[in-house]
Amino acid sequence: MPVRVDFWDEDEFRRRGLERLIPAARGPAPPGEKFRVVEIVGAEVYPCGGTHVDSTDLCGETVVKKISRSKGNSKVSYAVK
């Protein structure tokens, strides 16, 4: 699946019905501030500042080792073969 990187302001999250993904750790963003988002085309969009491949085909086999949930957050531990 192709991976696309873009930059959205809070209004763009709302236009797409994705308010739940607005990064809120620092409180409300200053007007016009944009957040980096990574979209796995055909799947989901994620706010993220990390490094990403151009396509999920480049990842190889992924094995989920553990999923834990705490205070509304999920943590997924995995290995890539």
PyMOL Python script that loads the backbone (N, CA, C, O; Angstrom):
from pymol import cmd

cmd.read_pdbstr("""\
ATOM      1  N   MET A   1       0.848  -1.173   0.000  1.00  0.00           N
ATOM      2  CA  MET A   1       0.000   0.000   0.000  1.00  0.00           C
ATOM      3  C   MET A   1       0.893   1.235   0.000  1.00  0.00           C
ATOM      4  O   MET A   1       1.860   1.295   0.759  1.00  0.00           O
ATOM      5  N   PRO A   2       0.588   2.206  -0.829  1.00  0.00           N
ATOM      6  CA  PRO A   2       1.387   3.430  -0.851  1.00  0.00           C
ATOM      7  C   PRO A   2       1.240   4.219   0.452  1.00  0.00           C
ATOM      8  O   PRO A   2       0.199   4.179   1.108  1.00  0.00           O
ATOM      9  N   VAL A   3       2.304   4.932   0.807  1.00  0.00           N
ATOM     10  CA  VAL A   3       2.317   5.780   1.997  1.00  0.00           C
ATOM     11  C   VAL A   3       2.506   7.217   1.521  1.00  0.00           C
ATOM     12  O   VAL A   3       3.391   7.508   0.717  1.00  0.00           O
ATOM     13  N   ARG A   4       1.653   8.116   2.034  1.00  0.00           N
ATOM     14  CA  ARG A   4       1.686   9.522   1.617  1.00  0.00           C
ATOM     15  C   ARG A   4       1.863  10.395   2.865  1.00  0.00           C
ATOM     16  O   ARG A   4       1.224  10.156   3.890  1.00  0.00           O
ATOM     17  N   VAL A   5       2.728  11.400   2.773  1.00  0.00           N
ATOM     18  CA  VAL A   5       2.965  12.337   3.875  1.00  0.00           C
ATOM     19  C   VAL A   5       2.404  13.695   3.475  1.00  0.00           C
ATOM     20  O   VAL A   5       2.584  14.139   2.341  1.00  0.00           O
ATOM     21  N   ASP A   6       1.717  14.360   4.423  1.00  0.00           N
ATOM     22  CA  ASP A   6       1.136  15.675   4.159  1.00  0.00           C
ATOM     23  C   ASP A   6       1.202  16.488   5.444  1.00  0.00           C
ATOM     24  O   ASP A   6       1.616  15.973   6.482  1.00  0.00           O
ATOM     25  N   PHE A   7       0.801  17.747   5.384  1.00  0.00           N
ATOM     26  CA  PHE A   7       0.740  18.618   6.554  1.00  0.00           C
ATOM     27  C   PHE A   7      -0.648  19.234   6.615  1.00  0.00           C
ATOM     28  O   PHE A   7      -1.097  19.866   5.659  1.00  0.00           O
ATOM     29  N   TRP A   8      -1.331  19.045   7.752  1.00  0.00           N
ATOM     30  CA  TRP A   8      -2.703  19.536   7.912  1.00  0.00           C
ATOM     31  C   TRP A   8      -2.794  20.475   9.097  1.00  0.00           C
ATOM     32  O   TRP A   8      -2.106  20.292  10.101  1.00  0.00           O
ATOM     33  N   ASP A   9      -3.663  21.500   8.974  1.00  0.00           N
ATOM     34  CA  ASP A   9      -4.021  22.299  10.141  1.00  0.00           C
ATOM     35  C   ASP A   9      -5.262  21.655  10.778  1.00  0.00           C
ATOM     36  O   ASP A   9      -5.820  20.699  10.239  1.00  0.00           O
ATOM     37  N   GLU A  10      -5.679  22.184  11.917  1.00  0.00           N
ATOM     38  CA  GLU A  10      -6.825  21.595  12.625  1.00  0.00           C
ATOM     39  C   GLU A  10      -8.083  21.597  11.766  1.00  0.00           C
ATOM     40  O   GLU A  10      -8.883  20.665  11.844  1.00  0.00           O
ATOM     41  N   ASP A  11      -8.268  22.626  10.950  1.00  0.00           N
ATOM     42  CA  ASP A  11      -9.457  22.685  10.089  1.00  0.00           C
ATOM     43  C   ASP A  11      -9.498  21.520   9.103  1.00  0.00           C
ATOM     44  O   ASP A  11     -10.573  20.998   8.807  1.00  0.00           O
ATOM     45  N   GLU A  12      -8.332  21.107   8.589  1.00  0.00           N
ATOM     46  CA  GLU A  12      -8.295  19.985   7.643  1.00  0.00           C
ATOM     47  C   GLU A  12      -8.717  18.681   8.329  1.00  0.00           C
ATOM     48  O   GLU A  12      -9.435  17.875   7.737  1.00  0.00           O
ATOM     49  N   PHE A  13      -8.277  18.474   9.568  1.00  0.00           N
ATOM     50  CA  PHE A  13      -8.725  17.290  10.316  1.00  0.00           C
ATOM     51  C   PHE A  13     -10.252  17.304  10.432  1.00  0.00           C
ATOM     52  O   PHE A  13     -10.906  16.279  10.236  1.00  0.00           O
ATOM     53  N   ARG A  14     -10.810  18.474  10.751  1.00  0.00           N
ATOM     54  CA  ARG A  14     -12.267  18.583  10.911  1.00  0.00           C
ATOM     55  C   ARG A  14     -12.997  18.365   9.585  1.00  0.00           C
ATOM     56  O   ARG A  14     -14.018  17.678   9.553  1.00  0.00           O
ATOM     57  N   ARG A  15     -12.490  18.940   8.492  1.00  0.00           N
ATOM     58  CA  ARG A  15     -13.114  18.757   7.166  1.00  0.00           C
ATOM     59  C   ARG A  15     -13.208  17.284   6.797  1.00  0.00           C
ATOM     60  O   ARG A  15     -14.162  16.858   6.146  1.00  0.00           O
ATOM     61  N   ARG A  16     -12.227  16.520   7.212  1.00  0.00           N
ATOM     62  CA  ARG A  16     -12.191  15.094   6.872  1.00  0.00           C
ATOM     63  C   ARG A  16     -12.891  14.224   7.917  1.00  0.00           C
ATOM     64  O   ARG A  16     -12.899  12.998   7.809  1.00  0.00           O
ATOM     65  N   GLY A  17     -13.482  14.872   8.936  1.00  0.00           N
ATOM     66  CA  GLY A  17     -14.175  14.117   9.979  1.00  0.00           C
ATOM     67  C   GLY A  17     -13.224  13.359  10.892  1.00  0.00           C
ATOM     68  O   GLY A  17     -13.589  12.328  11.456  1.00  0.00           O
ATOM     69  N   LEU A  18     -12.008  13.864  11.038  1.00  0.00           N
ATOM     70  CA  LEU A  18     -10.985  13.173  11.829  1.00  0.00           C
ATOM     71  C   LEU A  18     -10.528  13.996  13.035  1.00  0.00           C
ATOM     72  O   LEU A  18      -9.348  13.983  13.387  1.00  0.00           O
ATOM     73  N   GLU A  19     -11.460  14.707  13.666  1.00  0.00           N
ATOM     74  CA  GLU A  19     -11.118  15.536  14.824  1.00  0.00           C
ATOM     75  C   GLU A  19     -10.420  14.736  15.911  1.00  0.00           C
ATOM     76  O   GLU A  19      -9.573  15.264  16.631  1.00  0.00           O
ATOM     77  N   ARG A  20     -10.776  13.466  16.028  1.00  0.00           N
ATOM     78  CA  ARG A  20     -10.208  12.608  17.080  1.00  0.00           C
ATOM     79  C   ARG A  20      -8.695  12.470  16.942  1.00  0.00           C
ATOM     80  O   ARG A  20      -8.021  12.077  17.894  1.00  0.00           O
ATOM     81  N   LEU A  21      -8.158  12.789  15.770  1.00  0.00           N
ATOM     82  CA  LEU A  21      -6.723  12.640  15.530  1.00  0.00           C
ATOM     83  C   LEU A  21      -5.930  13.928  15.719  1.00  0.00           C
ATOM     84  O   LEU A  21      -4.708  13.919  15.567  1.00  0.00           O
ATOM     85  N   ILE A  22      -6.599  15.042  16.050  1.00  0.00           N
ATOM     86  CA  ILE A  22      -5.878  16.310  16.231  1.00  0.00           C
ATOM     87  C   ILE A  22      -4.934  16.163  17.422  1.00  0.00           C
ATOM     88  O   ILE A  22      -5.382  15.874  18.532  1.00  0.00           O
ATOM     89  N   PRO A  23      -3.630  16.359  17.204  1.00  0.00           N
ATOM     90  CA  PRO A  23      -2.687  16.256  18.324  1.00  0.00           C
ATOM     91  C   PRO A  23      -3.016  17.309  19.375  1.00  0.00           C
ATOM     92  O   PRO A  23      -3.068  18.500  19.068  1.00  0.00           O
ATOM     93  N   ALA A  24      -3.238  16.877  20.611  1.00  0.00           N
ATOM     94  CA  ALA A  24      -3.684  17.802  21.655  1.00  0.00           C
ATOM     95  C   ALA A  24      -2.747  17.828  22.856  1.00  0.00           C
ATOM     96  O   ALA A  24      -3.086  18.434  23.873  1.00  0.00           O
ATOM     97  N   ALA A  25      -1.603  17.204  22.774  1.00  0.00           N
ATOM     98  CA  ALA A  25      -0.710  17.105  23.929  1.00  0.00           C
ATOM     99  C   ALA A  25      -0.279  18.475  24.442  1.00  0.00           C
ATOM    100  O   ALA A  25      -0.045  18.635  25.640  1.00  0.00           O
ATOM    101  N   ARG A  26      -0.171  19.471  23.553  1.00  0.00           N
ATOM    102  CA  ARG A  26       0.294  20.801  23.956  1.00  0.00           C
ATOM    103  C   ARG A  26      -0.843  21.785  24.133  1.00  0.00           C
ATOM    104  O   ARG A  26      -0.598  22.973  24.343  1.00  0.00           O
ATOM    105  N   GLY A  27      -2.064  21.330  24.055  1.00  0.00           N
ATOM    106  CA  GLY A  27      -3.194  22.241  24.114  1.00  0.00           C
ATOM    107  C   GLY A  27      -3.534  22.722  22.715  1.00  0.00           C
ATOM    108  O   GLY A  27      -2.992  22.202  21.739  1.00  0.00           O
ATOM    109  N   PRO A  28      -4.423  23.708  22.594  1.00  0.00           N
ATOM    110  CA  PRO A  28      -4.830  24.192  21.269  1.00  0.00           C
ATOM    111  C   PRO A  28      -3.633  24.715  20.469  1.00  0.00           C
ATOM    112  O   PRO A  28      -2.744  25.370  21.013  1.00  0.00           O
ATOM    113  N   ALA A  29      -3.630  24.419  19.191  1.00  0.00           N
ATOM    114  CA  ALA A  29      -2.541  24.873  18.312  1.00  0.00           C
ATOM    115  C   ALA A  29      -2.740  26.333  17.950  1.00  0.00           C
ATOM    116  O   ALA A  29      -3.876  26.794  17.841  1.00  0.00           O
ATOM    117  N   PRO A  30      -1.648  27.070  17.762  1.00  0.00           N
ATOM    118  CA  PRO A  30      -1.774  28.444  17.266  1.00  0.00           C
ATOM    119  C   PRO A  30      -2.451  28.431  15.896  1.00  0.00           C
ATOM    120  O   PRO A  30      -2.309  27.459  15.154  1.00  0.00           O
ATOM    121  N   PRO A  31      -3.181  29.484  15.547  1.00  0.00           N
ATOM    122  CA  PRO A  31      -3.853  29.521  14.242  1.00  0.00           C
ATOM    123  C   PRO A  31      -2.870  29.255  13.103  1.00  0.00           C
ATOM    124  O   PRO A  31      -1.785  29.834  13.046  1.00  0.00           O
ATOM    125  N   GLY A  32      -3.277  28.367  12.205  1.00  0.00           N
ATOM    126  CA  GLY A  32      -2.457  28.061  11.037  1.00  0.00           C
ATOM    127  C   GLY A  32      -1.370  27.026  11.244  1.00  0.00           C
ATOM    128  O   GLY A  32      -0.733  26.605  10.279  1.00  0.00           O
ATOM    129  N   GLU A  33      -1.138  26.600  12.499  1.00  0.00           N
ATOM    130  CA  GLU A  33      -0.103  25.581  12.719  1.00  0.00           C
ATOM    131  C   GLU A  33      -0.500  24.283  12.022  1.00  0.00           C
ATOM    132  O   GLU A  33      -1.661  23.875  12.062  1.00  0.00           O
ATOM    133  N   LYS A  34       0.468  23.646  11.389  1.00  0.00           N
ATOM    134  CA  LYS A  34       0.186  22.406  10.670  1.00  0.00           C
ATOM    135  C   LYS A  34       0.887  21.235  11.339  1.00  0.00           C
ATOM    136  O   LYS A  34       1.969  21.370  11.911  1.00  0.00           O
ATOM    137  N   PHE A  35       0.234  20.084  11.250  1.00  0.00           N
ATOM    138  CA  PHE A  35       0.760  18.852  11.818  1.00  0.00           C
ATOM    139  C   PHE A  35       1.103  17.891  10.688  1.00  0.00           C
ATOM    140  O   PHE A  35       0.377  17.800   9.698  1.00  0.00           O
ATOM    141  N   ARG A  36       2.198  17.183  10.838  1.00  0.00           N
ATOM    142  CA  ARG A  36       2.583  16.184   9.839  1.00  0.00           C
ATOM    143  C   ARG A  36       1.668  14.976   9.999  1.00  0.00           C
ATOM    144  O   ARG A  36       1.483  14.469  11.105  1.00  0.00           O
ATOM    145  N   VAL A  37       1.100  14.522   8.894  1.00  0.00           N
ATOM    146  CA  VAL A  37       0.254  13.329   8.906  1.00  0.00           C
ATOM    147  C   VAL A  37       0.793  12.334   7.885  1.00  0.00           C
ATOM    148  O   VAL A  37       1.314  12.712   6.835  1.00  0.00           O
ATOM    149  N   VAL A  38       0.657  11.069   8.216  1.00  0.00           N
ATOM    150  CA  VAL A  38       1.078   9.986   7.335  1.00  0.00           C
ATOM    151  C   VAL A  38      -0.158   9.166   7.020  1.00  0.00           C
ATOM    152  O   VAL A  38      -0.862   8.711   7.922  1.00  0.00           O
ATOM    153  N   GLU A  39      -0.415   8.981   5.737  1.00  0.00           N
ATOM    154  CA  GLU A  39      -1.584   8.208   5.308  1.00  0.00           C
ATOM    155  C   GLU A  39      -1.115   6.926   4.643  1.00  0.00           C
ATOM    156  O   GLU A  39      -0.326   6.956   3.698  1.00  0.00           O
ATOM    157  N   ILE A  40      -1.607   5.799   5.143  1.00  0.00           N
ATOM    158  CA  ILE A  40      -1.441   4.537   4.436  1.00  0.00           C
ATOM    159  C   ILE A  40      -2.657   4.477   3.531  1.00  0.00           C
ATOM    160  O   ILE A  40      -3.771   4.219   3.986  1.00  0.00           O
ATOM    161  N   VAL A  41      -2.433   4.719   2.241  1.00  0.00           N
ATOM    162  CA  VAL A  41      -3.524   4.868   1.276  1.00  0.00           C
ATOM    163  C   VAL A  41      -4.404   3.625   1.284  1.00  0.00           C
ATOM    164  O   VAL A  41      -3.931   2.503   1.104  1.00  0.00           O
ATOM    165  N   GLY A  42      -5.706   3.857   1.499  1.00  0.00           N
ATOM    166  CA  GLY A  42      -6.655   2.756   1.574  1.00  0.00           C
ATOM    167  C   GLY A  42      -6.860   2.241   2.981  1.00  0.00           C
ATOM    168  O   GLY A  42      -7.670   1.341   3.205  1.00  0.00           O
ATOM    169  N   ALA A  43      -6.123   2.811   3.943  1.00  0.00           N
ATOM    170  CA  ALA A  43      -6.266   2.359   5.329  1.00  0.00           C
ATOM    171  C   ALA A  43      -6.639   3.541   6.223  1.00  0.00           C
ATOM    172  O   ALA A  43      -7.825   3.830   6.381  1.00  0.00           O
ATOM    173  N   GLU A  44      -5.668   4.226   6.806  1.00  0.00           N
ATOM    174  CA  GLU A  44      -5.935   5.251   7.806  1.00  0.00           C
ATOM    175  C   GLU A  44      -4.909   6.363   7.675  1.00  0.00           C
ATOM    176  O   GLU A  44      -3.907   6.227   6.973  1.00  0.00           O
ATOM    177  N   VAL A  45      -5.176   7.463   8.359  1.00  0.00           N
ATOM    178  CA  VAL A  45      -4.280   8.611   8.450  1.00  0.00           C
ATOM    179  C   VAL A  45      -3.838   8.720   9.901  1.00  0.00           C
ATOM    180  O   VAL A  45      -4.640   8.533  10.816  1.00  0.00           O
ATOM    181  N   TYR A  46      -2.555   9.023  10.111  1.00  0.00           N
ATOM    182  CA  TYR A  46      -2.011   9.112  11.461  1.00  0.00           C
ATOM    183  C   TYR A  46      -1.146  10.358  11.592  1.00  0.00           C
ATOM    184  O   TYR A  46      -0.283  10.593  10.746  1.00  0.00           O
ATOM    185  N   PRO A  47      -1.360  11.183  12.658  1.00  0.00           N
ATOM    186  CA  PRO A  47      -0.410  12.255  12.929  1.00  0.00           C
ATOM    187  C   PRO A  47       0.898  11.595  13.372  1.00  0.00           C
ATOM    188  O   PRO A  47       0.871  10.719  14.236  1.00  0.00           O
ATOM    189  N   CYS A  48       2.031  11.988  12.810  1.00  0.00           N
ATOM    190  CA  CYS A  48       3.270  11.298  13.140  1.00  0.00           C
ATOM    191  C   CYS A  48       4.462  12.122  12.707  1.00  0.00           C
ATOM    192  O   CYS A  48       4.442  12.742  11.644  1.00  0.00           O
ATOM    193  N   GLY A  49       5.493  12.131  13.519  1.00  0.00           N
ATOM    194  CA  GLY A  49       6.721  12.828  13.175  1.00  0.00           C
ATOM    195  C   GLY A  49       7.868  11.893  12.867  1.00  0.00           C
ATOM    196  O   GLY A  49       9.007  12.339  12.730  1.00  0.00           O
ATOM    197  N   GLY A  50       7.590  10.596  12.755  1.00  0.00           N
ATOM    198  CA  GLY A  50       8.649   9.606  12.551  1.00  0.00           C
ATOM    199  C   GLY A  50       9.051   9.423  11.101  1.00  0.00           C
ATOM    200  O   GLY A  50       8.619  10.162  10.216  1.00  0.00           O
ATOM    201  N   THR A  51       9.889   8.420  10.879  1.00  0.00           N
ATOM    202  CA  THR A  51      10.368   8.069   9.547  1.00  0.00           C
ATOM    203  C   THR A  51       9.466   6.996   8.963  1.00  0.00           C
ATOM    204  O   THR A  51       9.042   6.085   9.675  1.00  0.00           O
ATOM    205  N   HIS A  52       9.169   7.095   7.677  1.00  0.00           N
ATOM    206  CA  HIS A  52       8.247   6.146   7.049  1.00  0.00           C
ATOM    207  C   HIS A  52       8.742   5.713   5.685  1.00  0.00           C
ATOM    208  O   HIS A  52       9.445   6.452   4.995  1.00  0.00           O
ATOM    209  N   VAL A  53       8.363   4.501   5.308  1.00  0.00           N
ATOM    210  CA  VAL A  53       8.688   3.977   3.978  1.00  0.00           C
ATOM    211  C   VAL A  53       7.713   4.548   2.957  1.00  0.00           C
ATOM    212  O   VAL A  53       6.675   5.102   3.320  1.00  0.00           O
ATOM    213  N   ASP A  54       8.053   4.409   1.679  1.00  0.00           N
ATOM    214  CA  ASP A  54       7.180   4.891   0.610  1.00  0.00           C
ATOM    215  C   ASP A  54       6.004   3.966   0.349  1.00  0.00           C
ATOM    216  O   ASP A  54       4.989   4.391  -0.203  1.00  0.00           O
ATOM    217  N   SER A  55       6.131   2.701   0.743  1.00  0.00           N
ATOM    218  CA  SER A  55       5.072   1.714   0.523  1.00  0.00           C
ATOM    219  C   SER A  55       5.191   0.633   1.588  1.00  0.00           C
ATOM    220  O   SER A  55       6.300   0.280   1.989  1.00  0.00           O
ATOM    221  N   THR A  56       4.066   0.106   2.048  1.00  0.00           N
ATOM    222  CA  THR A  56       4.111  -0.972   3.038  1.00  0.00           C
ATOM    223  C   THR A  56       4.730  -2.236   2.458  1.00  0.00           C
ATOM    224  O   THR A  56       5.132  -3.121   3.214  1.00  0.00           O
ATOM    225  N   ASP A  57       4.818  -2.344   1.131  1.00  0.00           N
ATOM    226  CA  ASP A  57       5.476  -3.498   0.497  1.00  0.00           C
ATOM    227  C   ASP A  57       6.944  -3.601   0.904  1.00  0.00           C
ATOM    228  O   ASP A  57       7.519  -4.688   0.857  1.00  0.00           O
ATOM    229  N   LEU A  58       7.550  -2.504   1.298  1.00  0.00           N
ATOM    230  CA  LEU A  58       8.961  -2.483   1.672  1.00  0.00           C
ATOM    231  C   LEU A  58       9.213  -2.966   3.096  1.00  0.00           C
ATOM    232  O   LEU A  58      10.367  -3.113   3.499  1.00  0.00           O
ATOM    233  N   CYS A  59       8.163  -3.214   3.857  1.00  0.00           N
ATOM    234  CA  CYS A  59       8.303  -3.544   5.277  1.00  0.00           C
ATOM    235  C   CYS A  59       8.631  -5.002   5.555  1.00  0.00           C
ATOM    236  O   CYS A  59       9.234  -5.306   6.584  1.00  0.00           O
ATOM    237  N   GLY A  60       8.257  -5.893   4.686  1.00  0.00           N
ATOM    238  CA  GLY A  60       8.444  -7.302   4.996  1.00  0.00           C
ATOM    239  C   GLY A  60       7.341  -7.791   5.914  1.00  0.00           C
ATOM    240  O   GLY A  60       6.371  -7.080   6.176  1.00  0.00           O
ATOM    241  N   GLU A  61       7.501  -9.002   6.394  1.00  0.00           N
ATOM    242  CA  GLU A  61       6.480  -9.599   7.265  1.00  0.00           C
ATOM    243  C   GLU A  61       6.542  -8.960   8.644  1.00  0.00           C
ATOM    244  O   GLU A  61       7.619  -8.829   9.225  1.00  0.00           O
ATOM    245  N   THR A  62       5.402  -8.568   9.161  1.00  0.00           N
ATOM    246  CA  THR A  62       5.309  -7.954  10.477  1.00  0.00           C
ATOM    247  C   THR A  62       4.554  -8.886  11.405  1.00  0.00           C
ATOM    248  O   THR A  62       3.476  -9.376  11.070  1.00  0.00           O
ATOM    249  N   VAL A  63       5.138  -9.130  12.591  1.00  0.00           N
ATOM    250  CA  VAL A  63       4.521 -10.020  13.573  1.00  0.00           C
ATOM    251  C   VAL A  63       4.188  -9.202  14.820  1.00  0.00           C
ATOM    252  O   VAL A  63       5.081  -8.617  15.433  1.00  0.00           O
ATOM    253  N   VAL A  64       2.910  -9.158  15.197  1.00  0.00           N
ATOM    254  CA  VAL A  64       2.493  -8.450  16.406  1.00  0.00           C
ATOM    255  C   VAL A  64       2.866  -9.310  17.605  1.00  0.00           C
ATOM    256  O   VAL A  64       2.451 -10.465  17.699  1.00  0.00           O
ATOM    257  N   LYS A  65       3.651  -8.748  18.521  1.00  0.00           N
ATOM    258  CA  LYS A  65       4.111  -9.467  19.715  1.00  0.00           C
ATOM    259  C   LYS A  65       3.191  -9.240  20.911  1.00  0.00           C
ATOM    260  O   LYS A  65       2.936 -10.154  21.694  1.00  0.00           O
ATOM    261  N   LYS A  66       2.693  -7.995  21.042  1.00  0.00           N
ATOM    262  CA  LYS A  66       1.891  -7.672  22.225  1.00  0.00           C
ATOM    263  C   LYS A  66       1.072  -6.422  21.941  1.00  0.00           C
ATOM    264  O   LYS A  66       1.541  -5.501  21.273  1.00  0.00           O
ATOM    265  N   ILE A  67      -0.164  -6.394  22.457  1.00  0.00           N
ATOM    266  CA  ILE A  67      -1.010  -5.204  22.400  1.00  0.00           C
ATOM    267  C   ILE A  67      -1.442  -4.901  23.826  1.00  0.00           C
ATOM    268  O   ILE A  67      -2.002  -5.765  24.501  1.00  0.00           O
ATOM    269  N   SER A  68      -1.189  -3.684  24.290  1.00  0.00           N
ATOM    270  CA  SER A  68      -1.626  -3.298  25.632  1.00  0.00           C
ATOM    271  C   SER A  68      -2.378  -1.980  25.538  1.00  0.00           C
ATOM    272  O   SER A  68      -2.138  -1.167  24.645  1.00  0.00           O
ATOM    273  N   ARG A  69      -3.291  -1.788  26.476  1.00  0.00           N
ATOM    274  CA  ARG A  69      -4.094  -0.563  26.502  1.00  0.00           C
ATOM    275  C   ARG A  69      -4.055   0.031  27.911  1.00  0.00           C
ATOM    276  O   ARG A  69      -4.140  -0.684  28.910  1.00  0.00           O
ATOM    277  N   SER A  70      -3.924   1.358  27.961  1.00  0.00           N
ATOM    278  CA  SER A  70      -3.894   2.039  29.245  1.00  0.00           C
ATOM    279  C   SER A  70      -4.363   3.473  29.055  1.00  0.00           C
ATOM    280  O   SER A  70      -3.859   4.185  28.187  1.00  0.00           O
ATOM    281  N   LYS A  71      -5.314   3.892  29.854  1.00  0.00           N
ATOM    282  CA  LYS A  71      -5.801   5.278  29.846  1.00  0.00           C
ATOM    283  C   LYS A  71      -6.185   5.756  28.449  1.00  0.00           C
ATOM    284  O   LYS A  71      -5.884   6.891  28.080  1.00  0.00           O
ATOM    285  N   GLY A  72      -6.839   4.908  27.678  1.00  0.00           N
ATOM    286  CA  GLY A  72      -7.308   5.300  26.358  1.00  0.00           C
ATOM    287  C   GLY A  72      -6.266   5.228  25.254  1.00  0.00           C
ATOM    288  O   GLY A  72      -6.556   5.574  24.109  1.00  0.00           O
ATOM    289  N   ASN A  73      -5.067   4.789  25.578  1.00  0.00           N
ATOM    290  CA  ASN A  73      -4.003   4.651  24.578  1.00  0.00           C
ATOM    291  C   ASN A  73      -3.700   3.185  24.340  1.00  0.00           C
ATOM    292  O   ASN A  73      -3.805   2.363  25.250  1.00  0.00           O
ATOM    293  N   SER A  74      -3.330   2.866  23.129  1.00  0.00           N
ATOM    294  CA  SER A  74      -2.924   1.503  22.789  1.00  0.00           C
ATOM    295  C   SER A  74      -1.446   1.508  22.439  1.00  0.00           C
ATOM    296  O   SER A  74      -0.948   2.443  21.812  1.00  0.00           O
ATOM    297  N   LYS A  75      -0.749   0.454  22.852  1.00  0.00           N
ATOM    298  CA  LYS A  75       0.660   0.280  22.514  1.00  0.00           C
ATOM    299  C   LYS A  75       0.795  -1.074  21.834  1.00  0.00           C
ATOM    300  O   LYS A  75       0.363  -2.092  22.374  1.00  0.00           O
ATOM    301  N   VAL A  76       1.390  -1.083  20.661  1.00  0.00           N
ATOM    302  CA  VAL A  76       1.570  -2.316  19.906  1.00  0.00           C
ATOM    303  C   VAL A  76       3.064  -2.581  19.793  1.00  0.00           C
ATOM    304  O   VAL A  76       3.815  -1.746  19.289  1.00  0.00           O
ATOM    305  N   SER A  77       3.491  -3.751  20.266  1.00  0.00           N
ATOM    306  CA  SER A  77       4.881  -4.179  20.109  1.00  0.00           C
ATOM    307  C   SER A  77       4.925  -5.177  18.966  1.00  0.00           C
ATOM    308  O   SER A  77       4.086  -6.074  18.885  1.00  0.00           O
ATOM    309  N   TYR A  78       5.904  -5.022  18.080  1.00  0.00           N
ATOM    310  CA  TYR A  78       5.949  -5.886  16.901  1.00  0.00           C
ATOM    311  C   TYR A  78       7.391  -6.114  16.462  1.00  0.00           C
ATOM    312  O   TYR A  78       8.310  -5.415  16.888  1.00  0.00           O
ATOM    313  N   ALA A  79       7.559  -7.107  15.604  1.00  0.00           N
ATOM    314  CA  ALA A  79       8.854  -7.400  14.993  1.00  0.00           C
ATOM    315  C   ALA A  79       8.661  -7.442  13.484  1.00  0.00           C
ATOM    316  O   ALA A  79       7.618  -7.873  12.991  1.00  0.00           O
ATOM    317  N   VAL A  80       9.669  -6.993  12.764  1.00  0.00           N
ATOM    318  CA  VAL A  80       9.649  -7.047  11.302  1.00  0.00           C
ATOM    319  C   VAL A  80      10.710  -8.048  10.873  1.00  0.00           C
ATOM    320  O   VAL A  80      11.877  -7.941  11.249  1.00  0.00           O
ATOM    321  N   LYS A  81      10.280  -9.032  10.072  1.00  0.00           N
ATOM    322  CA  LYS A  81      11.221 -10.069   9.610  1.00  0.00           C
ATOM    323  C   LYS A  81      11.854  -9.658   8.308  1.00  0.00           C
ATOM    324  O   LYS A  81      12.672 -10.396   7.760  1.00  0.00           O
TER     325      LYS A  81
END
""", "prot")
cmd.dss("prot")
cmd.show_as("cartoon", "prot")
cmd.util.cbc("prot")
cmd.orient("prot")
